[in-house]
Amino acid sequence: MRAPATLRGRLALLALVTTAIWVAVLTAVFNVELGAHLRQQADDLVRTRAAAVAATIEAQPDGRIVEHEPADDTALDVGIWIYQGTTAVQRPSASSTLQDRADHLAGNGRNFTDTSEPHAVRLYALPVMAGDRQVGTVVASVGLDAYRLTARSALAGSIGLCVLLLAGIYLVTRTVVGRALSPVRAMSAQASEWSEHGTTQRFGAEGHLAELAGLAGNLDQLLDRQAAMLRHEQQLTAELSHELRTPLARITAETDWLTARPRDADEQRASHEAIAAAAARMQRICETLLSEARTRTDQVPGRCAVDDVARTLAGRSREEHPAAPPVTVIGDGVSAGVPAALLERILTPLLDNARRYAVQRITVESERRPGGVVVAVADDGCGVPESVGAAVFEAGRRADPGDGHDGAGLGLPLARRLARAAGGDITLAPSPDGARFVVSLPAG
């Protein structure tokens, strides 16, 4: 049996099953107790009748029994057998099966027996004693059909009552649960609408029940996080659009300038170099977007040696920028729990930034810390001004836009985004000279 798809249906079904089990137990106990009570009533009645008849019988010393009949014993004699020894001295009108069962009880002491053909009858044998010797037997009978009809009627009535009770409980439970969950549905719909339109409205904890207040708080936190992410993405998109607009305008202007009239070789070469530089800048900006998107959607576990990656980047920097200060790698062979390609994308913007401002040295130090790995990239340049501080990680933000160095102000924000996506972070650490960026990553 498939469970209902809705919470209301499942709660109603749970209440129905629980109540059905409890009601079934109560119904069974009630009918068992009722059956035992009706049987006890039949036993008491047949004992009373046998005792009343036995009171009219006198046992003689010679073993004979004498019946002292009252004035009107018609009602008393119905269903009564009187035996002297095993010989019947009085028999009622009854079926042969009932007669045989009564004869079997004669002379066998106090005893009960039942018959079911053609009607249910209960028989009771009461000995007639002469001293310590049984000289006779009184057998009384009572019909059980009325008692059994009462028991069956009670069983049918209790089953019908249980069915009606369970149907009512199921309907009431569905209604009550539905009304109880209606505020949750309303809050969910409201949260969906607010998140779609980006509204600043929130539920708040006041005016709600305790459970709904907790739900409202969680939804508010979710909406706040979603709004913060949306603002951040909007800001990044706006900044990237602004950064792309400048090289695109440069390419358009250089192209128009080249096609306006013939140019000599030097002018064409300079224009081509400007177009290539602008295109390269646009490529870096686009790679920034692609790198972040790939890191978000393709979290592949990996492991790499930090020193090996740092030395690879140092060699690449020496080949591409021979005039820049050399990169010194210091470490004890620690491993980071990220792929080597991802670590390269994290460290490359930090090394590019150090290369732009370093005077004589650039160092990459790695060490193992409890629960992770720390990689520090430092240079002896002018450092990050105190007025900028942690704002250097904002997209499009540069410490000194007029320093003459290339860059769109996207490297450090990208590096931090990638590190956080991998479970780490990048912070700007205090340094007596130059800048020092500390990368924390999971251990390999």
RAWO-V413728 format. One line per field, one symbol per residue. ss: DSSP state (2 for helix, 1 for strand, 0 for the rest). phi: phi as a letter, one per 40 degrees, with the letter a starting at -180 (. if undefined). psi: psi as a letter, one per 30 degrees, with the letter a starting at -180 (. if undefined). A space follows every 10 residues. Layout:
ss: ???
phi: ???
psi: ???
//
This chain:
ss: 0000002222 2222222222 2222222222 2222222222 2222222222 2222001110 0000111000 0002222001 1111001111 0000022222 2222200000 1111100000 1111111111 0011111111 1110222222 2222222222 2222222222 2222222222 2222222222 2222222000 0000000002 2222222222 2222222222 2222222222 2222222222 2222222222 0000222222 2222222222 2222222222 2222222000 0001122222 2222222222 0000001111 0000110002 2222222222 2222222000 0111111110 0111111110 0000000022 2220000000 0000000000 2222222222 2000111110 0000011111 1110
phi: .ccdcbcccc cccccccccc cccccccccc cccccccccc cccccccccc ccccccbbcc ccgcbbcccc cbbcccccgb bbbbgbccba bccacccccc ccccccgbgc ababbbbcbc bbbbbbcbbb gbbcbaabbb bacbcccccc cccccccccc cccccccccc cccccccccc cccccccccc cccccccgcc cbcgccgbcd cccccccccc cccccccccc cccccccccc cccccccccc cccccccccc acbccccccc cccccccccc cccccccccc cccccccbcc caaacccccc cccccccccc bcccdcbbbb abgcbbcbcc cccccccdcc ccccccbcbb abbbbbacbd gabbbbbbab ccgcdcccfc cccccgcbcb cbcgcchbgb ccdccccccc ccgbabbccc acagbbbbbb bccc
psi: kkklfleeee eeeeeeeeee eeeeeeeeee eeeeeeeeee eeeeeeeeee eeeffgkkkl fgflkkkjkl ejgeeefkhk kkkjcgkkfk kljlleeeee eeeefkggak lllllfkflk kkkkkjkjkj bgkjflkkkl lkkfeeeeee eeeeeeeeee eeeeeeeeee eeeeeeeeee feeeeeeeee eeeeeefhlg klelfkglle efeeeeeeee eeeeeeeeee eeeeeeeeee eeefeeeeee eeeeeeeefe lklleeeeee eeeeeeeeee eeeeeeeeee eeeeeefiik kaklkeeeee eeeeeeeeef ifflklkkkk lghlkkhlle eeeefefeee eeeeeefkef kkkjkklklj gakkkkjllh afakkffebf ffgkkfkkej fgffllkggf eeeeeeeeee fggblkljkk kfkakjkkkk lkk.
//
